[in-house]
Amino acid sequence: MAARKKIRTAAALATTAAAVTAGALPAAHASQEQPDAAAKKPPLVTWRNGSTGRYLTVKDNSKHKHADIVTTKTDRGKPEHWYMVRHGTSPLGFLDTYQMKNENSGLCADYIGRIPPGSHVEQSGCGKYVWAERSVLNRQRQFLGWSLTPNGGTESVSGHLCEDTRTHNVSIVASFPVDGSNTPKRCLWH
């Protein structure tokens, strides 16, 4: 199992390295704030939806628990910035998991243990609710975006963070294999 983990990690790093070399690194990662070694600050990311181009944010810039996570047209700064705080490893053991902590509110994107399709995502205290980033490639191995999976996913992948392109609410949608040929653009983030 340890060798398998290393191979998958190496493959993931190679994919990211190829994207960097090709200049295809997603905007969210290209604009990451570099962690300060002394402060050990986690990377700061701005997530943009692959379908609408809208930015992941907290509704009404709220700093209160249970405020909905939605999307907005513009990146206004702190409300659209998320610290990716490393938490551990996914249940499958080959993806790092992160808490997505909003820079403005200091609270984390949370699915409150509800992962059935249609579950809204909101902000709450940071704790056990984690996400994994999965790079999505097309059949030609070109980078399409990131799929954000709650709890780091499982073998069947428990769901994906997607935008409702009509209401701009963000929710967890049903499982589907992470594959460029079948991943809806509304579930890809840059």
C-alpha positions as CSV (number, residue, x, y, z in Angstrom):
1,M,0.0,0.0,0.0
2,A,2.9,2.4,0.8
3,A,4.3,1.9,-2.7
4,R,0.9,2.5,-4.3
5,K,0.5,5.8,-2.3
6,K,3.9,7.0,-3.5
7,I,3.2,6.1,-7.1
8,R,-0.2,8.0,-7.0
9,T,1.4,10.9,-5.3
10,A,4.2,11.0,-7.8
11,A,1.6,10.8,-10.6
12,A,-0.3,13.7,-9.1
13,L,2.8,15.8,-8.8
14,A,3.8,15.0,-12.4
15,T,0.4,16.1,-13.6
16,T,0.6,19.4,-11.7
17,A,4.2,19.9,-12.9
18,A,3.1,19.3,-16.5
19,A,0.3,21.8,-16.0
20,V,2.8,24.4,-14.7
21,T,5.2,23.7,-17.6
22,A,2.4,24.1,-20.1
23,G,1.2,27.3,-18.4
24,A,-2.1,25.7,-17.6
25,L,-2.0,26.0,-13.8
26,P,-5.5,27.1,-12.7
27,A,-5.9,30.7,-11.6
28,A,-6.7,29.6,-8.0
29,H,-3.3,28.0,-7.7
30,A,-1.4,30.4,-9.9
31,S,-2.4,33.3,-7.5
32,Q,-1.7,31.4,-4.3
33,E,0.0,33.4,-1.6
34,Q,3.3,31.7,-0.9
35,P,3.4,30.3,2.7
36,D,5.7,32.3,5.0
37,A,8.1,29.9,6.6
38,A,8.1,31.8,9.9
39,A,4.3,32.3,10.1
40,K,3.5,29.0,8.4
41,K,0.5,30.5,6.7
42,P,-1.5,28.1,4.5
43,P,-2.0,28.9,0.8
44,L,-4.6,31.5,0.0
45,V,-6.8,30.6,-2.9
46,T,-9.6,32.2,-4.9
47,W,-11.9,29.6,-6.5
48,R,-13.6,30.5,-9.8
49,N,-16.3,28.2,-11.3
50,G,-15.5,26.6,-14.7
51,S,-18.9,27.1,-16.1
52,T,-20.0,30.6,-14.9
53,G,-16.7,32.2,-14.0
54,R,-18.2,33.3,-10.7
55,Y,-16.2,33.2,-7.5
56,L,-16.8,31.1,-4.4
57,T,-17.8,33.3,-1.5
58,V,-20.0,33.5,1.7
59,K,-23.5,35.0,1.1
60,D,-23.7,38.7,2.0
61,N,-20.0,38.6,3.3
62,S,-21.4,37.1,6.5
63,K,-19.2,36.4,9.4
64,H,-21.8,34.2,11.1
65,K,-22.0,30.4,11.4
66,H,-24.5,28.7,9.0
67,A,-24.3,31.4,6.3
68,D,-24.6,29.8,2.9
69,I,-21.7,29.4,0.5
70,V,-22.6,30.9,-2.9
71,T,-20.9,32.4,-5.9
72,T,-20.5,36.1,-6.9
73,K,-19.6,37.9,-10.1
74,T,-16.5,39.7,-8.9
75,D,-13.5,39.0,-6.7
76,R,-13.8,41.7,-4.1
77,G,-11.0,40.4,-1.9
78,K,-11.3,38.7,1.5
79,P,-14.8,37.3,1.1
80,E,-13.7,35.4,-2.0
81,H,-10.4,34.2,-0.5
82,W,-10.0,30.8,1.1
83,Y,-7.1,29.5,3.1
84,M,-6.4,25.8,2.3
85,V,-5.4,24.5,5.7
86,R,-3.9,21.0,5.4
87,H,-5.8,18.6,7.6
88,G,-4.7,15.1,6.7
89,T,-5.1,12.4,4.1
90,S,-8.2,11.2,2.3
91,P,-9.8,7.9,3.3
92,L,-8.1,6.3,0.2
93,G,-4.8,7.6,1.4
94,F,-3.5,9.3,-1.7
95,L,-5.0,12.8,-1.6
96,D,-4.3,15.5,1.0
97,T,-7.4,16.9,2.7
98,Y,-7.9,20.6,3.5
99,Q,-10.2,22.8,5.5
100,M,-11.4,25.7,3.4
101,K,-11.2,28.6,5.7
102,N,-12.7,31.9,4.5
103,E,-10.3,34.9,4.9
104,N,-13.1,37.3,5.8
105,S,-15.1,35.3,8.3
106,G,-12.4,32.9,9.7
107,L,-15.0,30.1,9.3
108,C,-14.7,27.0,7.1
109,A,-16.8,25.6,4.3
110,D,-18.9,22.9,5.8
111,Y,-21.3,20.2,4.8
112,I,-22.3,19.4,8.3
113,G,-21.8,15.7,7.7
114,R,-24.7,15.8,5.2
115,I,-23.3,14.5,1.9
116,P,-26.4,13.5,0.1
117,P,-26.9,15.1,-3.3
118,G,-28.4,18.6,-3.0
119,S,-26.9,19.4,0.4
120,H,-26.1,23.0,0.6
121,V,-22.7,24.1,1.8
122,E,-22.4,26.7,4.5
123,Q,-19.7,28.1,6.8
124,S,-19.2,26.9,10.3
125,G,-16.5,26.4,12.9
126,C,-13.4,24.7,11.5
127,G,-13.0,21.2,12.7
128,K,-13.6,17.9,11.0
129,Y,-15.1,19.0,7.7
130,V,-12.5,18.6,5.0
131,W,-12.2,18.8,1.2
132,A,-9.8,17.3,-1.3
133,E,-8.7,18.8,-4.6
134,R,-8.7,16.3,-7.5
135,S,-7.2,17.5,-10.8
136,V,-9.5,16.7,-13.8
137,L,-7.9,16.0,-17.1
138,N,-9.5,15.3,-20.5
139,R,-8.6,12.3,-22.6
140,Q,-5.6,14.2,-24.1
141,R,-4.3,14.7,-20.5
142,Q,-5.0,18.4,-20.6
143,F,-5.9,20.1,-17.3
144,L,-9.6,21.1,-17.1
145,G,-9.9,22.2,-13.5
146,W,-10.2,21.0,-9.9
147,S,-13.0,18.9,-8.5
148,L,-13.5,19.6,-4.8
149,T,-14.8,16.5,-3.0
150,P,-16.1,16.5,0.6
151,N,-14.2,14.3,3.1
152,G,-11.5,13.7,0.4
153,G,-13.8,11.3,-1.4
154,T,-14.1,7.5,-1.2
155,E,-13.8,4.8,-3.8
156,S,-17.2,5.8,-5.1
157,V,-16.5,9.5,-4.5
158,S,-19.1,10.9,-2.1
159,G,-20.0,14.0,-4.1
160,H,-18.6,17.1,-5.6
161,L,-18.9,20.8,-4.9
162,C,-20.9,22.3,-7.7
163,E,-22.6,25.6,-8.5
164,D,-26.3,25.8,-9.5
165,T,-25.9,28.0,-12.6
166,R,-29.5,29.4,-12.2
167,T,-29.4,30.3,-8.5
168,H,-25.7,30.5,-7.9
169,N,-26.0,28.5,-4.7
170,V,-23.3,25.9,-4.0
171,S,-24.1,22.4,-3.1
172,I,-22.9,18.8,-3.1
173,V,-24.1,16.8,-6.2
174,A,-24.3,13.1,-6.7
175,S,-21.2,11.0,-7.3
176,F,-19.7,10.5,-10.6
177,P,-16.2,9.4,-11.6
178,V,-13.7,12.2,-11.7
179,D,-13.1,12.2,-15.4
180,G,-12.8,15.0,-17.9
181,S,-15.3,13.4,-20.3
182,N,-18.1,13.4,-17.7
183,T,-17.4,16.1,-15.1
184,P,-19.9,19.0,-15.5
185,K,-18.2,22.4,-15.9
186,R,-20.3,23.7,-13.0
187,C,-18.4,21.2,-10.8
188,L,-14.9,22.4,-12.0
189,W,-13.0,25.1,-10.1
190,H,-10.0,27.1,-11.2
